[in-house]
Amino acid sequence: MAVIDADMHLFETRTLWADHADPDQRDLALRIEDDDLGHPWLMLGERKIDLIEITHPGDVAAMGEYRKRVRSGLPNEVNYDDALPRVFWDPAARRDSLGDLGPDEAVIFPNFGLLWEKPLAADLEATKVNMGAWNRWAVELAAEGEGRLHPVAHLSLRDLDWLDDQLSTLSAGGVRLAMIAPALVDGKPLSHPDLDRAWAAFIRHDVTPVFHVSNFPLPFDEVWYDDDPDAIAPVISSVFLWTPPALALADMALHGTFERHPDLRMGVMELSAIWVPQFLLMLDGAFDFHAKFNGKPFRELPLRPSEYIRRQVRIAAFGYERPDILIRQTGDLFMFCSDYPHAEGLARPLADYEAASGPVDGEAKELLYSGNVEWLLRR
């Protein structure tokens, strides 16, 4: 059994976006640039998007110490480029390090690409330029990964012609996964009929959309987060980490999106999994109650709402969430993930996960550690 990590990250280089954007659009490309104190920032033009940090797998406190230094106006102690381990950013180094880390293969998400979608929301052109730049690099990464690294594209559903062009290029380049936001699309829920064309395009091009932690528009009013100094990951957002994917999946199940597109597959990564058993219980329970209370079902569906989730969605589970228990409660919907090399991730991806996850054997183990990712990859 090949072991596949459903959630790793590669750091973007300082000029990745400009290097892979169309030459006449490079003024819209993101970049990483040091300030006068030597601290690197993600920049668009003269605008600072967010602080760039070198993470230390398994050591969140080190991030806090660095942020305190920045807030205190102290200079950076180490040069970013010198301190960044090669395995964090070099596809070949990551590919060749997998044996030491544990898994045989890995799904690769953006790193700093998780920071900027919401800040750039008002500029659709810049959004598309920078997503497209990452996606071009993802095609290169797929080739360099030699079948062991599975890059995740970054897409928006706000321009469906652009989406279709991106999916065509990605599919031809061997990219089988694409990150989208579990959020409204210009005010429309993901179940809106106008977006059926998007789901059909994902299926036609054999690319699976996935939800992942990112700086996307959140489901609660902005006032809930106003006093939090961390605009990227406010504490209320962390408490309700599961809410955006749960809301999006409920919307798509109840409004018939999964029924209309039975070949659509979806993944959920780094958004936790412990919520899934209660979510499925409430999804069916609310649907049944609503039908009885109103004298007719909300929508005529051939399957129970939870059955669409079981049929078409797979969710990455952190080891401490005890996937062995989740599988017994809900079924084989879950995937092994490490979040390497993030600070909240695992320093020894496979060994640390197995130490926390509880005993899983037989077919359930095969699905947890490889089969469900392979299913998302349509392998």
N, C-alpha and C positions, 0 to 999 in steps of 0.2 A: 504494500500500500504506500503510494506516494503521499507525503504529508504536505498540505498546502496551507500557508498562512493567509487568511482572508483580509488582513489589514496591516500592511507595512507602508512606509513613506520614504521617498527620496527627496532630498533638498534640491531646490532649483538653484542653479548658479546665478551669479550677479546679473548676467546679461542674457539669460535663457530666453526671455520674452522678446527682446529686441532681435536676438540672433535668429529667431524662428518666425518673426512677424514679416509681413510683406514690407519691402523696403520703404514704400511710400506711406506706411502707417506706423513707423517706428516711433514717431512722436507720441503715440498712444500706448507705447509699451511700458510695462512696469520695469523697475530695476532695483537693485540693492545698492545703497550708497551710504558711506559712513558720514556721521556728523562731525563737528569740530572736536569732539571728545573721543572719536574713534568708535562710536556705537553705530552698528549698521541698522538701516531702516529700509523697509519696503516703500518705494516712492513711485508716484505718478506725476511727472513734471516736478513742480516744487512742493507737491503735497505729500506729507508723511501719512502713509496708510497704517503702518504698525511697526513696532520694534521687531527686529530679527534676532533670534536667539539660537545658540547651540544647545540642544537638549542633551540631557544625561539620563539614559534609560534607567528607570527605577528610582530616580532621585529628583522628585519634584521640588524639594527645598532648595536645591542649587539654582533653580530658575528664580525663586523668590529672592535669593541673595543677590542675583545679578540685577533684578528689577529694582531692588532697593538702591543699588549702586547708581543706576541710571537716574532714579528720582532724586538722589542726593547731589547730582551734578558732578560725579566723580568720573574720571576718564576710564575708558575700557582698559583692562589689565592685559588682554591678549588680543592679538590681531585675529580677526574673524577667519580669514582665509587660512592662516597657519594653524588655527586651533580646530578647524572643522575636519573630522576624520574622513578619509577618502571613502570609506564604506557608506557614509551618510549620503553622498551625492553621486558617486561614480557607478553607473549600472554594472559594469564589468566586475568591479570590486564587490558590489552587493551580490551579484550572481555567484561569484566564487566563494563568498563567505557563508552562503546558506548552510553548507554542511556543518560549519562550526556553530551556527545559530540554531540549527535543529531541523527546520523544514526543508523539503526538497524543492519547493516552488513557493512563490509569494505573489500576492496581489499588491500592486504598487500604486498608492494614491499620491497626489501632490502633497507638498508640505506647506510652503507659503501660499500656495493656491487656495488654501483653506481660509485665508485671512481677508480676501479682498472683494468677494462677490457683492456683499451688501454695500460697502463703501462706493463701489462703482455702479450701483444700480441705476442711477440717473443718467449714466452715459452708456447706452447700449452698444455703441460702436466700439468704445474702449473695452467693454466687456467681451465682445466677440473677438476683438484683436488678440486679447491676452488668453482667452480660452483657446482660440485657434493656434496660438503659438505653442502653448503646452501640448495641444493635441498633435501637432507636427512632431514635437519631441517624443511624444508617447509612441508614435509609429517607429521612430529610431530606437527607442527603448525596447519595444517588442522584438525587434530584430537582434539587438545586442543581448537580450535576455535569453536567447536560444531556447525558447520554450519553457524557461524556468521562472521568468519574471513576466507578470501579466499587468501591464500598465492600465490605469483607469483614466479615460478621457474626462474632460470637464466641459459640460454643455449647458445651454440655456434653452428653454422652450419658447422664448419670447419672439423668435424669428424662425418660422418653420421651414422656409426655403433654405436658410443658412444651416439649420439643423440637419436637413436631409443631405446637403452637400458634405457637411462634416461627417455624418454617419457613413456615407459612401466611401470617403477617404479612409476613415478609421477602419472600416471593415476590410477594405482592400489591403490595409497595412497590418492586419492581424490583431487589431485591438478589439476586444470583445466585451469590455465593461466601460460604462460612462457614468460619472457622478452628476446627478441633478439635485436641485433643492427640493425638499419636501415642504413646499411653500406655494402660495398663490402665484400665478403667472399673470402679471398685469391685472390683478384683481379677480382672476378666474381660478376656481379650484381645479385640481388635476383631473377631476372627472368631467370637466366641461366638454361638451361635444366638439368644440373647436379644436381641442387637443387630441382627439381621436387620430388625427393625421400623424401626430408625433408618435403615439404608441404603435401605430401601424408601421411607421418608418423604422423604429427600433427592431421590430420583429423582422421586417423585410431585409434589414442589413445584418441580422444576427448579432446585434449589440444589446447587452442587458443594462438597463438603467439601475443605478444603485443610489441609495441615500447614505450620507456620511456626515459626521460632524463637520460643520463649516460655518462661515459667517454669512448665513442666509437670513432673509426676513423671518422673524420669529412669530409664533401664533398669538402671543399675548400683546396687549397694547404696550407701546414703548415706555409709558410712564412707569411700568413695573421695574424697569432697569435703569432709570434716570440717575440714581445716586451711586451707581456702581462704576468705579474707575476703570474696570476691565471691560471695554466695549466689545471685545471679541468673544469673551466667555464669561458673561456676568453670572454671579452665583445663582440667581433665580433660574437662569437658563440651564445651568448644570443640574439643579434639583429636578427640573422637568425635562431632562435630556431626551426622554422617550416620547414626549408629547408631539413634536412635529411629525416623526414617522407614523405614530399611531393615528394621528388625525388624517394624514394623507392616505394611509392604507384603508382606514374606515371609509373615507370619502369614496375611494375607488371601488371598494367592495360593495357598499350600499347603493351607489349610483350606477352600478352595472358595467364599470370600465373593464373589470376582469372578465365579466361574462361576455362582453363584446369582443375582447381580445384574449381568448383562451391560451394563445401561444406566448403572451407577454410574461416574462419572468422578471422578478425584481429582487434586489439584495438590500440589506440594511446592515451597515457596518459602523462600529464605534458609537452607536447610539443606544447601547445596552440591550439586554434581552430579558431581564427578569420580569419586565412588564407584560410579556407576551401571554402567559396563561390567563391572567386577569383580563387582558385586552380581548382575547378570543371569547371568554365567558361573557363579558359585557357587550361585545359586538352582537352576539346571538341573542342575549337577553334583552337588550334594548330594541332590537329588531322585532322580536316576538311581542314585547309589551306594547310597542307602538302599533303593531297590527291589531292586537286585541282592543286597545284603547280607542282606535279610530275605525274599527270595523272593517279594515282592509289593510293589506301590507303596504309599506312605504313604496315598495317596488316589487313587481313580480320577478323573482329570481329562482331559477331551477335548483340552485344549491343554497345551503346555509351560508350566510356571510363569512363565517369562519372557515368554511371549506375552500373558499377562493384564496384565502391567505395560505392555508396549508398546501394548496395546489400550486400556487404561483410565487410564493415569497420565501426567502431564506434569510436568516438573521444571525449575525455574528454575536457570540456570547463571550464575555470576559470569563476567565477561569474562576475568579472569585464568586461569580454568579451561580456556580455549580451547574454546569450544563448537564451533568448526569441526572440531576433532579428535574431540570426543565424538560429534558427529553421524556422522562417518565410522565410528566404532567401534560405535555402538549404534543409529543411526537418528534420525529427526526427533522426538525426545521433549522438546526443550529450549526454554526461554523466556528472553528478554532481561529482565534485572532490574537495578535501580540501588541499591535500598535507601535512596533519598533520603528525608529529609535526615539520615540517621544518620551518625555520625562515620566509620564503616567503609564508608559508601556513597559514591556518586559525586557530586562537585560539579556536573559537567556530564554528566547521566545518559547521553544517547545518544552524544555525542562521545567521552567517556572509555571507554565500553563498546566502541565500534567500534575504538578505538585498541588495545585489548587482546585482542579476541576472535578475531582471525584472519579470513581471507576466507571468507565464506559467501555463496553466490549461488543464484539461481533459486528453486525451490520451497522448498528448505531455508531460505533467507533469509526468505521469506514466513512460514513456520511459526515460525521463531525469533523474529521481531520482531512477529508479530501472530496468525498462524493458530492456534497452540496455545492462546493465551489466549482467543481467540474460541471455540475448541472447549470450553474449561472454562466459559465464559459461556453455552454452548449457543446461540450466536448463529448 
